[in-house]
Amino acid sequence: VSQSRYADTIEYTVRINPVWKFRMPHAFSPDGNNRNEVFKPVGDATYALEYHMRVYSIWGQIIFETKNFKEGWDGSFWNKGNPCPDGMYIYIELLDETRTDHIFKGNVFLLRNHN
């Protein structure tokens, strides 16, 4: 009786999707006290293939836009114009490396210190 040995091999490619540690603040106060001066994401966008943040007025006008994760909105028109008034503003979206949209939409409240 002849006995042969067989080796079985199974190969799998396993892709582990990144855990998103990313959130958007609900408010900021650009009042010159060096705390919470700009509105921008908090967390890690390492896995973002594309990043595009837009901030809109409540009337739908784009008042700030960036494709740089580290750049935030300072509460003025296009970060160089007149200060925007206190109030609610709307934002955002980004695309990860798996080409999956991670859409972050919401409201941010701009509150200035009126002493």
Buried (B, 14 or more C-beta within 10 A) or exposed (E): EEEEEEEEEEEEEEEEEEEBEBEBBEEBBBBEEEEEBEBBBEEEBEBBEEBBBBBBBEEEEEBBBBEEBEBBBBBBBBBEEEEBEEEEBBBBBBBBEEEEEBEBEEEBBBBBEEE
